[in-house]
Amino acid sequence: MASLEHNNPAGAKPPGSAAAPADERLRKVGVITQIMRRPELGAVAGLILVMVFFFMTADRSMFTLAGAMTILAPASQLGILAIAAALLMIGGEFDLSIGSMVAFAGLIFGVLVTNYDQPLSIAILLTFLFSGVVGAINGQIVIRTRLPSFIVTLAFLFILRGLTLVGLKWATGGSTQLRGISSAVEGSPLLKIFSGQAFEGLFLWLGQQGITETFDNGLPKVTGVPVSVIWFILIAIVATWVLLRTRTGNWIFAAGGDPNAARNSGVPVNRVKTSLFALTACAAALVAIITVLDAGSTDARRGFQKEFEAIIAAVIGGCLLTGGYGSAIGAFFGAVIFGMVSIGLTYTQFDSDWFQVFLGSMLLLAVLFNNFIRRRVTGER
């Protein structure tokens, strides 16, 4: 057909030929239907509604550059976890231990740099390695025992949190907080990659040029972009590219949609799921390293309840609880919604405790909306 159209640019039919009948198996899909099929539609719509709500009720300082950075800082840390959780959910599994893994990885990292005087590079490498192994163990238990990942990772939620408490008391002689990390890693060239702010020189120049707001002494009110935000954006871009443009992304969707059919098609389902569990644990390790370096200490409550917030952000972003459907960019927007609401309430006259009400309401609405869209697209009743 392509060569025929090329030889007949005007669309003229060859002499004596009849018009080819349209293939009834092919149906054109409208633009609206294509948009409705996107899993991140609910998250984008929710983000717009939340922005409109705060535009009407919040102080205008929320919509300044300083306000945006204040929102993005916690959203980025949650977002790193949410994107990893989204990939795992698309693959058909859950990881309820991701919050406890943040605390446990923080313990491993802190002990390596303080108690064992390891350089920052070695501590980061070993933390990622150890976390990945724990995540792979999670995955292997799920695969070999055929127990629901909900049960296995719920058990690891308590195991890792308990090990963190025991480990901190051992490392500190009885305390549940490990200090002295900032002085132990001072001067390391890797520090700026995992801690602090990026583009400080650029923001200083913008302030000097009067482009951004400054204090009376001339220093900019926003001194840079938190490093966690840079990691958040990069991970969202890479995860989206992997899901939509690579064979690995196809394998993830296939493993979550129909594992048996995927195996029959040659997809290494067990390897894919084990890798996703390990990736989720490494995402928790990254959040642990960033937050521990920023705070200069680690404690037993680090990452508390982040597993639920990450899963909710992924669901808001369009991930189905049954697997095989979702997107990384949707989890990105879901995390931004979380950050906007949790911080934005402080710019309004509302009690910040309403955040918990929002949390449950958004989860319920997101699930209902995603099920509605799926039924409209697939024709299910």
C-alpha atoms as one frame of an Amber mdcrd trajectory, in Angstrom:
protein
   0.000   0.000   0.000   2.825   2.389   0.832   4.478   1.868  -2.590   1.123
   2.221  -4.371   0.444   5.539  -2.677   3.955   6.659  -3.484   3.471   5.910
  -7.189   0.060   7.576  -7.198   0.551  10.756  -5.180  -2.776  12.159  -6.287
  -4.586   9.070  -5.039  -5.660   7.980  -8.571  -6.832   4.389  -8.882  -5.077
   2.092 -11.411  -7.141   1.478 -14.550  -9.596  -1.377 -14.214  -9.145  -1.730
 -10.463 -11.948  -1.589  -7.938 -11.792   0.287  -4.650 -10.319  -1.902  -1.918
 -12.912  -2.541   0.802 -12.065  -1.189   4.247 -10.884  -3.797   6.722 -13.738
  -4.138   9.203 -11.269  -5.331  11.879  -9.606  -1.929  11.918 -11.333   0.918
  13.670 -10.186   4.472  13.958  -9.860   5.682  17.529 -10.755   9.266  18.267
  -8.526  11.701  20.088 -10.827  11.781  23.112 -10.726   7.992  23.393  -6.938
   8.001  23.155  -6.746  10.548  25.970  -9.223   8.581  28.060  -7.053   5.477
  27.709  -4.043   7.163  29.275  -3.566   5.909  32.867  -2.263   9.263  34.082
  -5.440  11.120  33.077  -6.865  10.948  36.595  -3.661  12.279  38.147  -3.483
  15.218  35.718  -7.141  16.050  36.317  -6.612  15.763  40.077  -3.569  18.027
  39.941  -5.539  20.683  38.068  -8.385  20.513  40.585  -5.994  20.746  43.533
  -4.229  23.733  41.971  -7.554  25.490  41.396  -8.599  24.777  44.989  -5.424
  26.262  46.461  -5.474  29.178  44.038  -8.857  30.082  45.507  -8.060  29.416
  49.178  -4.291  29.687  49.777  -1.993  32.616  50.300  -0.374  33.843  47.083
   3.101  33.079  48.458   2.340  29.403  47.759   2.613  30.119  44.039   6.000
  31.787  44.196   9.273  30.061  43.336   9.998  29.586  47.042   6.581  28.018
  47.555   7.109  25.654  44.621  10.439  24.446  46.017   8.876  23.953  49.441
   6.245  21.713  47.852   8.610  19.806  45.566  11.105  18.862  48.297   8.840
  16.366  50.139   7.025  15.441  46.918  10.286  14.385  45.290  11.252  12.033
  48.110   7.828  10.410  48.039   7.867  10.444  44.241  11.034   8.362  43.996
   9.309   5.686  46.063   6.016   6.088  44.184   7.585   5.583  40.745   9.318
   2.396  41.910   6.081   1.223  43.529   4.223   1.986  40.286   6.591  -0.170
  38.239   6.143  -3.014  40.705   2.352  -2.618  40.676   2.304  -2.652  36.876
   4.271  -5.898  37.195   1.445  -7.273  39.329   2.981  -7.092  42.829   3.052
  -4.914  45.974   5.826  -3.954  48.357   4.561  -2.846  51.756   8.080  -2.906
  53.214   9.375   0.057  51.201   8.966   2.503  54.109  10.747   0.210  56.553
  13.446  -0.308  53.925  14.110   3.441  54.000  14.825   3.212  57.732  16.855
   0.004  57.386  18.927   1.358  54.492  19.508   4.526  56.512  20.845   2.364
  59.344  23.191   0.452  57.002  24.447   3.668  55.422  24.906   5.471  58.744
  26.767   2.571  60.378  29.111   2.242  57.407  30.201   5.895  57.451  30.346
   6.356  61.233  31.094   3.057  62.955  33.216   1.561  60.167  34.701   4.807
  58.746  33.955   3.831  55.151  34.252   6.500  52.441  30.990   7.840  51.055
  31.380   6.032  47.729  31.804   2.620  49.377  28.959   3.276  51.820  26.581
   4.233  49.005  27.558   1.226  46.898  27.176  -1.250  49.771  23.849   0.297
  50.835  22.420  -0.111  47.337  23.824  -3.625  47.078  22.471  -4.755  50.445
  19.071  -3.178  49.798  18.837  -4.789  46.373  19.589  -8.199  47.877  16.844
  -7.762  50.489  14.423  -6.730  47.760  15.380  -9.747  45.644  14.795 -12.001
  48.666  11.313 -10.500  48.947  10.672 -11.311  45.321  12.017 -14.842  45.514
   9.861 -15.654  48.540   6.786 -14.399  46.675   7.652 -16.402  43.557   8.713
 -19.667  45.198   6.004 -19.845  47.864   3.287 -18.321  45.644   2.131 -16.326
  48.635   0.568 -12.929  47.901   3.193 -10.190  47.857   0.919  -8.274  50.217
   1.520 -10.872  52.945   5.245 -11.366  52.336   6.113  -7.671  52.246   3.832
  -6.925  55.201   5.939  -9.389  57.182   9.119  -7.658  55.999   7.638  -4.305
  57.012   7.799  -5.406  60.647  11.035  -7.391  60.266  12.988  -4.483  58.779
  11.542  -1.945  61.214  12.474  -4.201  64.135  15.973  -4.810  62.780  16.407
  -1.062  62.442  15.531  -0.505  66.094  17.844  -3.275  67.244  20.639  -2.140
  64.943  20.467   1.486  66.034  20.626   0.539  69.708  23.640  -1.656  68.953
  25.405   1.047  66.932  24.749   3.872  69.410  24.813   2.035  72.705  21.107
   2.334  73.409  19.789   5.282  71.374  17.374   5.065  68.429  19.115   7.909
  66.586  22.553   7.758  64.967  24.333  11.113  64.721  27.668  12.334  63.399
  27.062  11.452  59.748  27.668  14.977  58.421  31.157  15.199  59.911  31.991
  11.674  58.729  31.302  12.455  55.047  32.518  16.068  55.010  34.582  16.932
  51.950  33.473  13.995  49.809  33.079  14.861  46.104  29.903  12.743  45.963
  28.182  14.829  48.613  26.695  17.317  46.137  25.163  14.512  44.077  23.161
  13.094  46.977  22.688  16.074  49.275  22.012  19.791  49.362  20.933  21.907
  46.431  21.845  22.095  42.761  22.344  25.125  40.483  23.206  27.445  43.374
  25.350  29.629  41.118  22.486  30.016  38.647  20.016  31.060  41.325  22.515
  33.517  42.793  22.909  35.107  39.344  19.119  35.208  38.859  18.783  37.027
  42.156  21.495  39.520  41.243  19.710  40.234  37.969  16.435  40.842  39.777
  14.710  37.907  38.084  13.985  36.079  41.347  13.102  37.459  44.771  15.927
  38.360  47.159  16.342  39.288  50.799  17.380  42.779  51.889  21.047  41.706
  51.863  20.787  40.735  48.197  20.858  36.960  48.660  18.171  35.021  46.746
  15.244  33.612  48.693  15.595  30.392  46.686  19.244  29.344  46.673  18.881
  26.269  44.450  16.919  23.174  43.508  16.935  20.349  46.073  18.973  17.407
  44.809  16.054  15.089  45.515  13.989  17.007  42.929  16.666  16.399  40.277
  16.695  12.683  41.096  12.882  12.644  41.037  12.676  14.149  37.551  15.454
  11.970  36.118  13.933   8.774  37.519  10.500   9.708  36.133  11.975  10.298
  32.664  13.986   7.073  32.654  11.100   4.980  34.023   8.692   6.404  31.443
  11.139   5.685  28.624  11.699   2.119  29.845   7.959   1.419  30.069   7.030
   2.880  26.696  10.091   2.368  24.506  11.897  -0.799  25.564  11.383  -4.545
  25.580  11.776  -4.514  29.354   8.739  -2.244  29.593   6.704  -4.678  27.498
   7.807  -7.489  29.786   6.675  -5.528  32.869   3.197  -4.944  31.421   2.962
  -8.570  30.281   4.087  -9.969  33.645   1.430  -7.959  35.454  -1.348  -8.384
  32.916  -1.285 -12.172  32.417   1.766 -13.997  33.833   0.861 -17.361  32.314
   0.392 -15.963  28.823   3.608 -13.972  29.253   5.540 -17.132  30.166   4.129
 -18.922  27.149   5.352 -16.023  25.008   8.875 -16.310  26.354   8.787 -13.475
  28.898  11.043 -14.210  31.920   8.299 -13.358  34.409  10.157 -14.515  37.536
  13.257 -12.545  36.626  11.213  -9.445  35.828   9.369  -9.545  39.154  12.519
 -10.236  41.169  14.248  -7.314  39.461  11.299  -5.032  40.226  11.402  -5.955
  43.917  15.147  -5.235  43.964  14.591  -1.933  42.128  11.953  -0.870  44.657
  14.348  -1.590  47.530  17.103   0.407  45.790  14.700   3.345  45.395  14.126
   3.199  49.156  17.900   3.146  49.655  18.275   6.257  47.476  15.663   8.126
  49.529  17.410   6.970  52.716  20.817   8.219  51.542  19.425  11.600  50.450
  17.445  12.211  53.646  20.190  10.953  55.963  22.811  13.183  54.339  20.490
  16.198  54.464  19.634  15.613  58.125  23.094  14.485  59.220  21.556  11.645
  61.220  19.252   8.657  60.934  16.571   7.276  63.227  14.094   4.427  63.545
  11.065   6.401  62.320  12.577   7.328  58.972  10.237   6.340  56.140   7.339
   5.724  58.533   4.117   4.973  56.556   5.796   5.941  53.288   4.842   2.565
  51.829   1.157   3.474  51.983   1.700   6.984  50.637   3.803   5.645  47.757
   1.164   3.073  46.785  -1.605   5.679  47.032   0.404   8.061  44.825   0.838
   5.249  42.292  -2.894   4.471  42.363  -3.732   8.152  41.937  -1.332   8.056
  38.995  -3.421   5.391  37.286  -1.958   2.060  38.422  -4.520  -0.703  38.815
  -4.346  -2.881  41.898  -4.661  -5.921  39.623  -1.468  -5.095  37.679  -0.724
  -4.734  33.983  -1.821  -1.087  33.754  -0.338   2.219  34.866   2.441   4.696
  34.165   5.495   6.213  35.804   4.537   9.760  34.866   1.184   9.219  36.566
   2.981   8.343  39.807   5.031  11.513  39.278   1.880  13.633  39.236   0.415
  11.649  42.130   3.430  12.498  44.286   3.206  16.178  43.306  -0.445  16.183
  44.409   0.629  14.761  47.765   3.286  17.395  48.227   0.960  20.195  47.170
  -1.761  19.172  49.623   0.508  18.356  52.584   2.379  21.658  52.300  -0.405
  23.694  50.739  -2.705  23.304  53.731  -0.227  25.361  55.751  -0.863  28.275
  53.358  -4.607  28.180  54.092  -6.854  28.595  57.123  -7.641  24.859  57.177
  -6.339  22.514  59.863  -3.403  20.491  58.502  -4.970  17.335  59.962  -7.365
  17.415  57.009  -4.481  15.914  55.031  -5.366  12.456  56.362  -8.939  12.887
  55.161  -7.623  13.880  51.759  -5.372  10.827  51.721  -8.198   8.344  52.058
 -10.568  10.295  49.816  -8.068  10.553  46.967  -7.347   6.820  47.148 -11.031
   5.925  46.944 -11.766   8.393  44.153  -8.702   7.306  42.173  -9.683   3.625
  42.303 -13.273   4.411  41.283 -12.117   6.657  38.455  -9.558   4.150  37.159
 -12.121   1.330  37.200 -14.632   3.546  35.378 -12.120   4.424  32.659 -11.008
   0.812  32.273 -14.590  -0.365  31.832 -15.370   2.346  29.302 -12.280   1.517
  27.263 -12.525  -2.286  27.427 -16.314  -2.505  27.308 -16.545  -4.452  30.581
 -19.728  -4.315  32.635
